[in-house]
C-alpha cells in the first residue's frame, strides 16, 4: 500500500510540476498583454491606440507607468472579499483619466460592480475628479461619491486605492485605511492595506 501511494504521489507531483512549467510562459504573456491594454484603457479610454511607456517605477509597493499622454498607477486595497487591484490613469494635473480593475475577489453581483460603477456615466463617476483637490470618499463618510449598493466596504477600499494611487503619482504614499500619508521614501514601515 505504501509503495503504491508513494508512486501515485510522485507521478501526480511530477505531472503538476510539468503542467505548471508549461503554463507559466503563456500566463505571463496574457498578464503582460492585459496590463498593456489596461494602461491604454486608463490613459486613452480604450485599448486601441499607441502609447510610449517608460520603464515602470516600483516605489513603496506601487507600480507607476509614465507615458507620453499621462501616468498610470497600480494600487491594491483590501476589500470585503480580499485584495482589490486597480490601475488608475492621471493627467499632468492629477485629474483621473480612467481606471480598470485588474483583479478582484469581491462578491459576484455586488463588489465586482466596481469595474463599472465608478466609470464615466456610472452612479459613482470619478472620471475627471482630482483626489488632490479633495480625497475621494463615499457619501456615508461625508464624501461626494455614491457607494456601490450593498457594497460600502468595497467602495471604501476602491476609493482608498484611488486616493493612494494619486499620492503615489504625486510622490507620496498613503494608507487608505487610516488616511495617514507621508512623503515617499521617509517611512520604513510596510503598508499592509495598500500597495
Backbone as numpy.savetxt, mean C-alpha at the origin, in Angstrom:
# Nx Ny Nz CAx CAy CAz Cx Cy Cz
6.16 -49.19 8.74 5.33 -48.00 8.74 6.20 -46.74 8.74
7.21 -46.74 9.62 8.05 -45.57 9.74 8.80 -45.32 8.42
9.29 -46.37 7.80 10.01 -46.24 6.54 9.10 -45.69 5.44
7.89 -46.20 5.35 6.94 -45.73 4.33 6.61 -44.26 4.55
6.32 -43.87 5.79 6.01 -42.48 6.08 7.20 -41.56 5.80
8.39 -42.02 6.09 9.59 -41.24 5.81 9.76 -41.03 4.31
9.58 -42.08 3.53 9.69 -41.97 2.07 8.63 -41.01 1.52
7.40 -41.14 1.99 6.32 -40.25 1.54 6.64 -38.80 1.89
7.15 -38.57 3.09 7.51 -37.21 3.51 8.62 -36.62 2.65
9.62 -37.43 2.35 10.74 -36.96 1.52 10.26 -36.64 0.12
9.44 -37.51 -0.47 8.91 -37.28 -1.82 8.03 -36.03 -1.84
7.14 -35.89 -0.84 6.25 -34.72 -0.79 7.05 -33.43 -0.59
8.04 -33.47 0.29 8.89 -32.30 0.51 9.67 -31.91 -0.73
10.22 -32.91 -1.41 10.96 -32.66 -2.65 10.06 -32.08 -3.74
8.85 -32.61 -3.85 7.89 -32.10 -4.84 7.53 -30.65 -4.56
7.25 -30.33 -3.30 6.91 -28.95 -2.93 8.08 -28.01 -3.19
9.29 -28.44 -2.88 10.47 -27.61 -3.12 10.64 -27.35 -4.62
10.42 -28.38 -5.44 10.54 -28.24 -6.90 9.49 -27.26 -7.44
8.23 -27.43 -7.01 7.15 -26.55 -7.46 7.45 -25.11 -7.03
7.95 -24.92 -5.82 8.30 -23.59 -5.35 9.39 -22.97 -6.22
10.40 -23.75 -6.55 11.51 -23.27 -7.38 11.03 -22.89 -8.77
10.15 -23.70 -9.34 9.65 -23.46 -10.70 8.75 -22.22 -10.75
7.97 -21.98 -9.71 7.00 -20.87 -9.74 7.56 -19.55 -9.23
8.71 -19.52 -8.59 9.26 -18.27 -8.05 9.48 -17.22 -9.13
10.07 -17.59 -10.23 10.36 -16.65 -11.32 9.10 -16.03 -11.90
8.12 -16.85 -12.34 6.90 -16.28 -12.90 6.13 -15.40 -11.89
6.12 -15.80 -10.63 5.42 -14.99 -9.62 6.13 -13.64 -9.46
7.44 -13.64 -9.43 8.20 -12.38 -9.31 7.94 -11.48 -10.52
7.87 -12.06 -11.73 7.58 -11.28 -12.93 6.18 -10.67 -12.87
5.20 -11.44 -12.43 3.83 -10.94 -12.31 3.76 -9.80 -11.29
4.42 -9.98 -10.15 4.43 -8.93 -9.12 5.10 -7.66 -9.63
6.20 -7.80 -10.39 6.90 -6.63 -10.94 6.01 -5.91 -11.96
5.30 -6.66 -12.80 4.40 -6.05 -13.78 3.24 -5.35 -13.09
2.67 -5.99 -12.06 1.58 -5.37 -11.31 2.04 -4.08 -10.64
3.25 -4.06 -10.11 3.78 -2.85 -9.50 3.99 -1.77 -10.55
4.55 -2.14 -11.68 4.77 -1.18 -12.77 3.45 -0.59 -13.25
2.43 -1.45 -13.43 1.11 -0.97 -13.83 0.49 -0.10 -12.74
0.72 -0.47 -11.48 0.21 0.31 -10.36 0.80 1.71 -10.32
2.10 1.81 -10.57 2.76 3.13 -10.59 2.14 3.99 -11.70
1.95 3.41 -12.87 1.32 4.16 -13.97 -0.10 4.58 -13.59
-0.84 3.67 -12.97 -2.23 3.96 -12.62 -2.32 5.12 -11.62
-1.46 5.13 -10.60 -1.57 6.17 -9.56 -1.01 7.51 -10.03
-0.17 7.51 -11.06 0.38 8.76 -11.57 -0.40 9.25 -12.79
-0.64 8.36 -13.75 -1.28 8.75 -15.01 -2.79 8.55 -15.02
-3.32 7.76 -14.11 -4.75 7.47 -14.10 -5.10 6.17 -14.81
-4.15 5.56 -15.49 -4.38 4.25 -16.13 -3.03 3.56 -16.29
-3.08 2.29 -16.65 -1.84 1.52 -16.83 -1.25 1.75 -18.21
-1.94 2.53 -19.05 -1.42 2.86 -20.38 -0.54 4.10 -20.29
0.34 4.25 -21.23 1.23 5.40 -21.24 2.61 5.01 -20.77
3.50 6.00 -20.79 4.86 5.70 -20.37 5.32 6.69 -19.31
6.13 6.21 -18.43 6.72 7.00 -17.36 8.20 6.68 -17.29
8.96 7.68 -16.95 10.38 7.45 -16.66 10.46 7.33 -15.14
10.79 6.12 -14.66 10.83 5.85 -13.22 12.28 5.68 -12.79
12.68 6.47 -11.79 14.02 6.33 -11.23 14.07 5.09 -10.35
15.27 4.70 -9.94 15.40 3.57 -9.03 14.64 3.86 -7.75
13.92 2.87 -7.23 13.14 3.10 -6.00 14.05 3.40 -4.81
13.52 4.19 -3.90 14.24 4.54 -2.68 13.51 3.88 -1.51
14.23 3.10 -0.72 13.68 2.48 0.49 14.06 3.35 1.67
13.07 3.83 2.41 13.37 4.68 3.55 12.34 4.46 4.64
12.82 4.11 5.83 11.96 3.93 7.00 10.78 2.99 6.72
10.99 1.98 5.89 9.95 1.00 5.61 9.03 1.37 4.46
9.24 2.52 3.82 8.45 2.93 2.67 9.28 2.74 1.42
8.60 2.53 0.30 9.28 2.49 -0.98 8.75 3.66 -1.80
9.67 4.50 -2.28 9.30 5.72 -3.00 9.79 5.59 -4.44
8.86 5.79 -5.38 9.16 5.71 -6.81 8.99 7.11 -7.41
10.09 7.75 -7.75 10.04 9.07 -8.35 9.98 8.90 -9.87
9.00 9.58 -10.49 8.84 9.52 -11.94 8.95 10.92 -12.50
8.91 11.01 -13.82 8.96 12.32 -14.47 7.63 13.07 -14.37
6.58 12.41 -13.87 5.26 13.05 -13.78 4.65 13.01 -12.40
5.39 12.59 -11.41 4.89 12.52 -10.04 5.67 11.50 -9.24
5.25 11.29 -8.00 5.92 10.35 -7.11 4.90 9.37 -6.56
5.25 8.10 -6.56 4.40 7.06 -5.98 5.08 6.52 -4.72
4.28 6.30 -3.68 4.82 5.80 -2.42 4.02 4.57 -2.01
4.75 3.50 -1.66 4.10 2.28 -1.17 4.12 2.30 0.35
2.94 2.09 0.95 2.80 2.06 2.41 1.92 0.89 2.80
2.09 0.42 4.03 1.30 -0.69 4.55 0.74 -0.29 5.91
-0.54 -0.61 6.12 -1.18 -0.37 7.42 -1.88 -1.64 7.85
-2.09 -1.79 9.13 -2.85 -2.93 9.63 -4.32 -2.58 9.67
-5.09 -3.24 8.82 -6.53 -3.05 8.78 -7.22 -4.02 9.71
-8.51 -4.23 9.49 -9.29 -5.13 10.32 -8.82 -6.58 10.18
-8.56 -7.00 8.94 -8.19 -8.40 8.69 -6.70 -8.66 8.64
-5.90 -7.61 8.59 -4.46 -7.78 8.49 -3.85 -6.67 7.66
-2.68 -6.91 7.06 -1.98 -5.87 6.31 -2.77 -5.38 5.09
-2.74 -4.08 4.89 -3.36 -3.41 3.74 -2.24 -2.63 3.07
-1.81 -3.09 1.90 -0.69 -2.47 1.20 -1.23 -1.61 0.06
-0.84 -0.33 0.06 -1.33 0.58 -0.97 -0.17 1.29 -1.65
-0.46 1.84 -2.81 0.47 2.67 -3.56 -0.27 3.96 -3.87
0.31 5.10 -3.46 -0.34 6.40 -3.62 0.53 7.29 -4.49
-0.09 7.97 -5.45 0.62 8.89 -6.31 0.40 10.33 -5.90
1.47 11.12 -5.89 1.41 12.53 -5.53 2.01 13.39 -6.63
1.44 14.60 -6.83 2.10 15.55 -7.71 3.13 16.33 -6.90
3.79 17.31 -7.51 4.86 18.04 -6.84 4.41 18.73 -5.56
3.16 19.21 -5.54 2.69 19.95 -4.37 2.12 19.04 -3.28
2.00 17.74 -3.56 1.49 16.81 -2.57 0.03 16.44 -2.75
-0.59 16.92 -3.82 -1.98 16.52 -4.10 -1.99 15.06 -4.55
-3.01 14.32 -4.14 -3.12 12.91 -4.49 -3.59 12.78 -5.94
-2.78 12.12 -6.75 -3.12 11.88 -8.15 -3.98 10.63 -8.30
-3.70 9.63 -7.48 -4.42 8.37 -7.54 -3.85 7.40 -6.53
-4.50 6.27 -6.42 -4.01 5.21 -5.53 -4.47 3.88 -6.06
-3.82 2.84 -5.60 -4.26 1.49 -5.87 -3.94 0.62 -4.66
-4.79 -0.35 -4.42 -4.55 -1.30 -3.33 -3.76 -2.45 -3.94
-2.54 -2.65 -3.44 -1.69 -3.72 -3.97 -2.04 -5.07 -3.38
-2.35 -5.10 -2.08 -2.77 -6.35 -1.45 -3.59 -6.04 -0.21
-4.54 -6.92 0.05 -5.41 -6.76 1.20 -5.96 -8.11 1.63
-6.25 -8.23 2.91 -6.90 -9.43 3.43 -8.15 -9.00 4.20
-8.72 -7.87 3.80 -9.91 -7.36 4.47 -11.14 -8.19 4.11
-12.21 -8.00 4.85 -13.43 -8.77 4.69 -14.02 -8.58 3.29
-14.26 -9.68 2.56 -14.88 -9.57 1.24 -16.24 -8.87 1.34
-16.48 -7.97 0.41 -17.75 -7.25 0.38 -17.78 -6.03 1.28
-16.81 -5.90 2.20 -16.77 -4.74 3.09 -15.44 -4.02 2.91
-14.42 -4.46 3.64 -13.13 -3.79 3.64 -12.44 -3.76 2.30
-12.73 -4.74 1.44 -12.08 -4.74 0.13 -12.60 -3.61 -0.76
-13.65 -2.94 -0.34 -14.19 -1.80 -1.10 -13.22 -0.62 -1.11
-12.17 -0.66 -0.30 -11.19 0.43 -0.29 -10.61 0.65 -1.68
-10.62 -0.39 -2.50 -10.09 -0.29 -3.85 -10.85 0.73 -4.69
-12.15 0.92 -4.42 -12.96 1.84 -5.21 -13.57 2.98 -4.39
-13.78 2.77 -3.11 -14.50 3.72 -2.26 -13.88 5.12 -2.27
-12.56 5.19 -2.24 -11.86 6.47 -2.11 -11.42 7.04 -3.47
-11.81 6.38 -4.57 -11.43 6.85 -5.90 -12.27 8.07 -6.30
-11.88 8.75 -7.37 -12.61 9.90 -7.89 -14.05 9.50 -8.17
-14.99 10.24 -7.62 -16.41 9.95 -7.80 -16.95 8.99 -6.77
-16.08 8.37 -5.97 -16.53 7.46 -4.92 -17.04 8.24 -3.71
-17.69 7.55 -2.81 -18.28 8.21 -1.63 -17.22 8.83 -0.73
-16.02 8.30 -0.72 -14.96 8.83 0.13 -13.83 9.44 -0.68
-14.13 10.00 -1.83 -13.17 10.54 -2.80 -12.02 11.33 -2.13
-10.79 10.84 -2.34 -9.61 11.55 -1.80 -8.73 12.12 -2.91
-9.07 11.85 -4.17 -8.25 12.29 -5.30 -8.26 13.83 -5.35
-7.09 14.40 -5.47 -6.94 15.85 -5.52 -6.73 16.49 -4.15
-6.93 15.73 -3.09 -6.71 16.26 -1.74 -5.22 16.25 -1.41
-4.85 17.11 -0.49 -3.46 17.21 -0.07 -3.38 16.94 1.43
-2.86 15.76 1.84 -2.75 15.45 3.27 -1.86 16.42 4.05
-1.06 17.21 3.36 -0.23 18.20 4.03 -1.03 19.40 4.50
-2.11 19.69 3.83 -2.98 20.80 4.22 -3.86 20.41 5.41
-4.36 19.18 5.35 -5.17 18.62 6.44 -5.10 17.11 6.32
-4.64 16.45 7.41 -4.53 14.99 7.38 -5.90 14.38 7.09
-5.90 13.33 6.31 -7.15 12.66 5.96 -7.62 11.81 7.12
-8.90 11.94 7.48 -9.49 11.10 8.52 -10.99 10.98 8.26
-11.58 9.95 8.85 -13.01 9.69 8.63 -13.85 10.67 9.44
-15.09 10.85 9.03 -15.98 11.80 9.70 -16.20 11.45 11.16
-16.18 10.16 11.51 -16.35 9.75 12.91 -15.23 10.28 13.80
-14.08 10.59 13.19 -12.94 11.11 13.92 -12.76 12.62 13.72
-13.81 13.27 13.20 -13.77 14.71 12.98 -13.21 15.11 11.63
-12.99 14.15 10.76 -12.46 14.43 9.43 -13.54 14.70 8.41
-13.14 14.71 7.15 -14.05 15.03 6.06 -14.34 13.84 5.15
-13.76 12.69 5.41 -13.87 11.55 4.50 -14.90 10.55 5.04
-15.85 10.17 4.18 -16.83 9.16 4.57 -16.16 7.79 4.63
-16.36 7.10 5.74 -15.79 5.76 5.91 -16.59 4.76 5.09
-15.94 3.67 4.74 -16.63 2.58 4.06 -17.70 2.06 5.01
-18.90 1.89 4.52 -20.01 1.42 5.34 -19.64 0.11 6.02
-19.76 0.09 7.34 -19.47 -1.08 8.18 -17.99 -1.48 8.17
-17.12 -0.58 7.76 -15.68 -0.87 7.72 -14.86 0.35 8.17
-15.20 0.87 9.32 -14.49 2.05 9.82 -13.03 1.74 10.12
-12.74 0.57 10.65 -11.36 0.22 10.96 -10.51 0.18 9.69
-11.04 -0.43 8.64 -10.33 -0.47 7.36 -10.15 0.94 6.81
-11.19 1.76 6.91 -11.11 3.13 6.41 -10.05 3.92 7.16
-10.00 3.78 8.47 -8.97 4.46 9.26 -7.58 3.99 8.87
-7.43 2.68 8.70 -6.12 2.13 8.31 -5.72 2.64 6.94
-6.66 2.64 6.00 -6.36 3.11 4.65 -5.93 4.57 4.66
-6.71 5.42 5.31 -6.38 6.84 5.36 -5.09 7.09 6.13
-4.85 6.30 7.17 -3.59 6.40 7.90 -2.41 6.06 7.00
-2.58 5.05 6.14 -1.52 4.68 5.20 -1.29 5.77 4.17
-2.38 6.42 3.72 -2.24 7.52 2.76 -1.50 8.68 3.41
-1.88 9.02 4.65 -1.20 10.10 5.38 0.28 9.77 5.57
0.56 8.53 5.94 1.95 8.10 6.14 2.72 8.15 4.83
2.08 7.75 3.73 2.74 7.82 2.42 3.08 9.26 2.08
2.18 10.18 2.41 2.45 11.60 2.17 3.67 12.07 2.97
3.73 11.68 4.24 4.88 12.08 5.08 6.18 11.48 4.55
6.12 10.24 4.03 7.31 9.64 3.43 7.70 10.42 2.17
6.70 10.83 1.39 6.92 11.62 0.18 7.60 12.95 0.53
7.19 13.55 1.62 7.76 14.84 2.04 9.03 14.69 2.89
9.42 13.44 3.18 10.65 13.24 3.93 10.45 12.98 5.41
9.25 12.72 5.83 8.94 12.38 7.23 8.31 11.01 7.27
8.41 10.35 8.41 7.63 9.13 8.59 6.59 9.41 9.64
5.49 8.64 9.57 4.39 8.88 10.49 3.79 7.56 10.92
3.41 7.49 12.17 2.71 6.33 12.70 1.22 6.64 12.61
0.53 5.95 11.70 -0.87 6.26 11.46 -1.75 5.97 12.67
-1.34 5.07 13.54 -2.15 4.74 14.70 -2.12 5.86 15.72
-0.95 6.40 16.01 -0.86 7.44 17.04 -0.85 8.84 16.46
-0.55 8.95 15.16 -0.46 10.26 14.54 0.87 10.95 14.80
1.76 10.29 15.54 3.06 10.89 15.83 3.89 10.90 14.56
4.65 11.96 14.38 5.54 12.00 13.23 6.89 12.53 13.67
7.89 12.17 12.89 9.24 12.56 13.22 10.01 12.68 11.92
10.99 13.52 11.87 11.80 13.70 10.67 12.46 12.37 10.31
12.43 12.03 9.04 13.02 10.77 8.58 14.48 10.69 8.96
14.90 9.51 9.37 16.29 9.28 9.68 16.67 9.61 11.11
15.75 10.18 11.89 16.12 10.53 13.26 15.61 9.52 14.27
14.85 8.56 13.83 14.29 7.59 14.78 14.87 6.21 14.50
15.24 5.52 15.55 15.70 4.16 15.41 14.63 3.17 15.82
13.46 3.66 16.19 12.37 2.81 16.64 11.64 2.28 15.42
11.47 0.96 15.31 10.75 0.43 14.14 9.30 0.83 14.22
8.71 1.03 13.07 7.31 1.42 12.97 6.51 0.18 12.61
5.80 -0.42 13.55 5.12 -1.69 13.32 3.79 -1.55 12.61
3.09 -0.42 12.74 1.76 -0.33 12.17 1.78 0.16 10.73
2.80 0.89 10.34 2.89 1.40 8.98 4.31 1.20 8.49
4.46 0.74 7.28 5.79 0.66 6.68 5.68 0.58 5.18
